[in-house]
Amino acid sequence: MNIRQLSISVIAMLATNMSAWAQDVFREMSYSPKQTVFYLNSPKRPTLSLWSDGDGGQPLRTVKMRADGKNRWKATVKGDLKGQFYSFNIGRGDTPGVFAKAVGVNGQRGAIIDLRQTDPEGWADDHRLTTHSPADLVIYEMHHRDFSIASHADHPGKFLALSEPWAVDYLKSLGVNAVHILPSFDFASVDETKLDKPQYNWGYDPLNYNVPEGSYSTDPYTPATRIREFKKMVQALHKAGIRVILDVVYNHTFDLDNSNFQRTHPGYYYRFTKDGKPSNGSGCGNETASEKPLMREFMLESVKYWATEYHIDGFRFDLMGVHDIPTMNAIRQELTALDPNIFIYGEGWSAGSCALPNDRLAMKANMKQMPGIAAFCDDLRDAVRGPFSDDHKPAFLAGLPGSEESIKAGITGMIAHPQVDYTKVNYSKEPWATEPTQMIAYVSCHDDMCLVDRLKASIPNITSSELQALDKLAQTIVFTSQGVPFMLSGEELLRDKKGVHNSFNSSDSINALDWGNLQRYPGVTDYYRRLIALRRHHPAFRLGSAAAVREHLEFLPSQPALVAFHLKGLDGIDSWSNIYVIFNGNRETRTITLPEGTYRVVCQNGQIDETGLTILPGGDVKVSGQSAMIMVK
C-alpha cells in the first residue's frame, strides 16, 4: 500500500468513526416494547421526565440520567412506553432535545412511537427519483397553505392536499417535476392548539428540525399523524414523477434562549460577537455555528435523516451564506454517498454580517469552492425585473438599456463564456459558477414581490396586456437559460399578493393562489405549459456542462434592451440543429439580422407551438416589443 492509498484508507476510517459518533450523539430515544433508552448530549446532568400527554399535566415519573461518556447521558426505562411523551431538563427548561423525531402538539415534548408504524401502505416501494442532470429539473416553489387553501381540496392547507388527484394532476399538466416546499419541519410561530383561528407563517422559525409541522397535519396532537401524512404526500408526488425538495433553515432558530440547542448545550450551537452578543447574520436575532463539530454533524445527520426516513429528493438551504464552506461540502459529500441524485441549492448570501469572514462562508462568490451545490442567481433576476433594493426601479422588462450583459451571463449559467463581459454584469465581476447547474435561474420567489406585483410597482400605468406579455417574456428568459429553472407557484396564474413585499405572516387573502385566474388568464397558463414542454423536449436549453455551453451557445450582437443567442451544432444533441432565441424588452418592434435561410418560428407574440407558428426567411427579422421569439433554422 502506497502513501496515497494509506491516506485514503485513514480518511475513510475517520469518516466512518465520525459517522458512528454522530449517529450516537444524535440518537435521543431508542424504543422497543421491552424498554426505551434515552440519550442526551449536554455538559450538565439532565433529568428525564415522562408524560402521558404532549402538553400540560404532571410528569408520570422523573429519572436522573447517568453518565455515558463525556457530555453524554443515558437512561433506560423498562416496559412498553409507546404513546408516552418525554422531555429533558438541565435547569434551563424542558426540551425534547435537539434531534427529536416525533413530538406532541406544539413540539414541546418528544413522543415515543414506532416509526415503522407511520409508513403508509407501499412506502417500502417508494424511492427518490433519479435525475440525469439538475438542468432537467423544473422547480416549483410552493407553500402548503398558499397552494390549496382556496381550492376544492379535501384537506386544504395540509400535507395531504398535495396527495390529492387534483393537485398532482395539475402539477403534472404544468410540466413540473420538482416541488420546493417552504419549511415543513416543526416551526414555532403557529399555535397548533388553535387551528380554528386564522394563523399564517412561512415557517422560517425553526423549533424541531426533524419532525414535520403539526399545523399541516389533520391531527397535531397525535404524533404519528403528521409523519404518516407527510410520507403520503411524498409518495403521491413520487408516483407522479415529481421530486420533493425540502426548504431547510439551519442558519438560526426561532429564538436563542428558549431553543432546544440552548436548553441542551448552552452557548455551543451559536456564534457570538467579540463582545459576547449573539451574532445576527440571519437577521432573525441569532445565527448558528455550522463550523463547530456538533452543529456541523447535526446538519449532516438531519439532512440524511430526511433523505432516508422521508425519501426527500433535494434540499434548499435558507441563507446558505451563513454556513461555512466545509460544512456545505461535507453535506454534499455525505448526500452523494447516499444518493448522487439529491440536489442541493441555497441562497448564496446572508441577511447581515456574520461572525465568520465572508471568504469562509457559502456565499455566491465562493460557489467555485462548492462543486455540486447551486445558488440563486440574483444577477439574472434583477437584470430582468429590477434591483431587490428598490421595488419601483425597473430594468430589462421596462425596456431600459444596461442589463444586457447580466442577462447574457445568466443565460450561460454564470459560467465563464468568451462573449460575456463580466465587468458589465450587475453584481458579479467574474463568473461564480463552474458549471451551469450551479445556477438557479428565477425572477421571483416567496421572498420579495411576486413578478406581477413587481411589474405593477416598477412600470407605471402598465396595462393588463403588457402585464401578461412581460410575465411571459420574463419566464422565457428563465426557461431557455442553461441554469436550473425555478418558479414561484401561481406565476402561471398571473398571481399577485396585493403588492405586499414580505408576506411571511399575511392572511390567506394575500397569499392564497386564486384558482379563478385559470379562467381569467388561460393564455398565460397555457404559455407556461408550452414553455416548460419546450425545455423538456429540447436538450439544447439544458446542455448541463460549461464546456457544452461554450461550444454550442453563441450570442448575436446585442441592442439596447434586446438580447439574442444562437444554439448551434446540435446534431446528436437535439432534433433541432440550429435554434435562435431573441428577447426584446422594448415596447417597440426591433429588427435583428439573421443568416440567410428558412426559419420555422416556434415562439412569437406570446404564443408557443413547436410544430411552427409561421415560416420566415433569413435576413432582417422583426421582433415584436415586450416578447420573446424562438426560431428553428
C-alpha positions, 0 to 999 in steps of 0.5 A: 500500500502506497502513501496515497492509498494509506491516506485514503484508507485513514480518511475513510476510517475517520469518516466512518468513526465520525459517522458512528459518533454522530449517529450516537450523539444524535440518537435521543430515544431508542424504543422497543416494547421491552424498554426505551433508552434515552440519550442526551448530549449536554455538559450538565446532568439532565433529568428525564421526565415522562408524560402521558400527554404532549402538553400540560399535566404532571410528569408520570415519573422523573429519572436522573440520567447517568453518565455515558461518556463525556457530555453524554447521558443515558437512561433506560426505562423498562416496559412498553412506553409507546404513546408516552411523551418525554422531555429533558431538563438541565435547569434551563427548561424542558426540551425534547432535545435537539434531534427529536423525531416525533413530538406532541402538539406544539413540539414541546415534548418528544413522543415515543412511537414506532416509526415503522408504524407511520409508513403508509401502505407501499412506502417500502416501494417508494424511492427518490427519483433519479435525475440525469442532470439538475438542468432537467429539473423544473422547480416549483416553489410552493407553500402548503397553505398558499397552494390549496387553501382556496381550492376544492381540496379535501384537506386544504392547507395540509400535507395531504392536499398535495396527495390529492388527484387534483393537485398532482394532476395539475402539477403534472399538466404544468410540466413540473417535476420538482416541488420546493416546499417552504419549511415543513419541519416543526416551526414555532410561530403557529399555535397548533392548539388553535387551528380554528383561528386564522394563523399564517407563517412561512415557517422560517422559525425553526423549533424541531428540525426533524419532525414535520409541522403539526399545523399541516397535519389533520391531527397535531396532537397525535404524533404519528399523524403528521409523519404518516401524512407527510410520507403520503404526500411524498409518495403521491408526488413520487408516483407522479414523477415529481421530486420533493425538495425540502426548504431547510433553515439551519442558519438560526432558530426561532429564538436563542434562549428558549431553543432546544440547542440552548436548553441542551448545550448552552452557548455551543450551537451559536456564534457570538460577537467579540463582545459576547452578543449573539451574532445576527447574520440571519437577521432573525436575532441569532445565527448558528455555528455550522463550523463547530463539530456538533452543529456541523454533524447535526446538519449532516445527520438531519439532512440524511435523516430526511433523505432516508426516513422521508425519501426527500429528493433535494434540499434548499438551504435558507441563507446558505451564506451563513454556513461555512464552506466545509460544512456545505461540502461535507453535506454534499459529500455525505448526500452523494454517498447516499444518493448522487441524485439529491440536489442541493441549492441555497441562497448564496448570501446572508441577511447581515454580517456574520461572525465568520469572514465572508471568504469562509462562508457559502456565499455566491462568490465562493460557489467555485469552492462548492462543486455540486451545490447551486445558488440563486442567481440574483444577477439574472433576476434583477437584470430582468425585473429590477434591483431587490433594493428598490421595488419601483426601479425597473430594468430589462422588462421596462425596456431600459438599456444596461442589463444586457450583459447580466442577462447574457451571463445568466443565460450561460449559467454564470459560467465563464463564456468568451462573449460575456463581459463580466465587468458589465454584469450587475453584481458579479465581476467574474463568473461564480459558477463552474458549471451551469447547474450551479445556477438557479435561474428565477425572477421571483420567489416567496421572498420579495414581490411576486413578478406581477406585483413587481411589474405593477410597482416598477412600470407605471400605468402598465396595462393588463396586456403588457402585464401578461406579455412581460410575465411571459417574456420574463419566464422565457428568459428563465426557461431557455437559460442553461441554469436550473429553472425555478418558479414561484407557484401561481406565476402561471396564474398571473398571481399577485399578493396585493403588492405586499413585499414580505408576506411571511405572516399575511392572511390567506387573502394575500397569499392564497393562489386564486384558482379563478385566474385559470379562467381569467388568464388561460393564455398565460397558463397555457404559455407556461405549459408550452414553455416548460414542454419546450425545455423538456423536449429540447436538450439544447436549453439544458446542455448541463456542462460549461464546456457544452455551453461554450461550444454550442451557445453563441450570442448575436450582437446585442441592442439596447434592451434586446438580447439574442443567442444562437444554439448551434451544432446540435446534431446528436444533441437535439432534433433541432440543429440550429435554434435562435432565441431573441428577447426584446424588452422594448415596447417597440418592434426591433429588427435583428439580422439573421443568416440567410435561410428558412426559419420555422418560428416556434415562439412569437407574440406570446404564443408557443407551438413547436410544430411552427407558428409561421415560416420566415426567411433569413435576413432582417427579422422583426421582433415584436416589443415586450416578447420573446421569439424562438426560431428553428433554422 
